[in-house]
Structure formats: C-alpha cells, structure tokens
Amino acid sequence: MKHVYLVSYDIADDKRWRKIFKVLKGYGDPVQLSVFLCALTREQKVGLLSNLLSIINQNQDKLLIADLGLEDGRGDRRLEIFGQKISYGASGPIIL
C-alpha cells in the first residue's frame, strides 16, 4: 500500500540542494521549489529517507516529510491545489 508524502526541504548548500532534488526526482514530482509529492510504499519511504539523511547536514539543513495518508484513501485529497495541475508518484523505476 502506498501513502502520499509531502516532502519539503531547506538546504543551506547549493551542491547538497541539487543532490537532494535529484534523489527526490526518483521518488516523486516537484510541486514547488523544494517541495515534492511522493506516493511511496513503506520500503520506498525507508530508502528515500536513508538517501536523504546521507546527504543533508543536520546542523545546517531542514527536512520535513508529512504523511498525508493512503494513496487510495484520503491521501490524494488532503491538499487543495489551485492553478496548474500537480501530479505525483515516480514516473520511472526507483533504485534503492
């Protein structure tokens, strides 16, 4: 079962920011600058978190992961989105 996650980050270093962005592109879709929506299984979330924690500097950076609920439940309807349509979910294979 997949849950929908809102991932937001504030990275102090441009090099680390680009690495974080690249990792997240493999798991979901950017919806705003430094904000992603990802539909993930529990195992995928563990892999994502492991990848992100290996990159961030915990003394300088911030990372927020909010579980919005089941993808097939209310998770895909917990956000009110206005303007351009926003999609989420990995568009290709996920390498853990």
N, C-alpha and C positions, 0 to 999 in steps of 0.2 A: 504494500500500500504506500502510495506517495503522499507526502504532506507538501503544502506550499509554504515556502520560506521567503521572507523579505530579508535581504542581506544588505547592510549599509556599512560603509567604512570611511574612515578619515585617516589617511596615511600621510605622514609628515615628509616622506622622501619620494620624489618622483619615480625613481627606479623601482622601489618597492610597490608604489601605486600601480605601475604598469604590470608588474608581476601578478599582483592581486587581481587586476582587471582580466588578465589573460587566463588565470585559473578559473575565475568565475564564468568567463565566456564558455567554458567547457561544461558548465553545470546549469546555466540558465541564460536569461536575457537581461541586458541592461534596460532599465526603465527611466532612469535619470542618471546624472553624473554621480558615480559612486553608490548607486542603488541597483540591486538586481532582484528579480523574482526567479525562484528556482522551485521546480517540482521534483522532489527527491525521495528515494527510499531511505530507510534508516541507515543502511550501509553507505549509500551515496553521501548522506549528510556527514557521517563519520569521516569518510575520505576527504570531503571538501574541507571540513574543519581542520583535519590534520595538515592538509596542504596550506591552508591559510595561516595556521599557527606557526608553521615552519618559515613563513616569510615575514610576518609582522614583527615589529619591535614593540614589545608590550609596555615599554616605558614611554614611547612616543606616539603610538598609533591607537586607533579605536576601531573595534569591530563589533557590529550588532547583528545577531541572527534572531529573527522573530518567527515563530511557528504560527502560521495563520490557520492551520487545520488541514484536514484531509482534502486532497485534490478533488475527489468526487463528492465530498460533503460540502461544507461551507467555505473551505479554504480558498476556493477560486472566487468567492463572492464577498469576502471580508473587506475588500478595498473598493472605494468608489474612485473611479478613474475618469477624468474628463480630458477632452482634447483628443490627441492621436490615440488610436487603439494600441494597447500594450499586450504583448503575448509573453508567455513564459514557458520554461521547460527546455531542456537541452535539445538542440537541433541536430546533433550528431552523436557519435559514440562518446562515452565517458570513460576515460582511462584513469584507473585508480592506482 
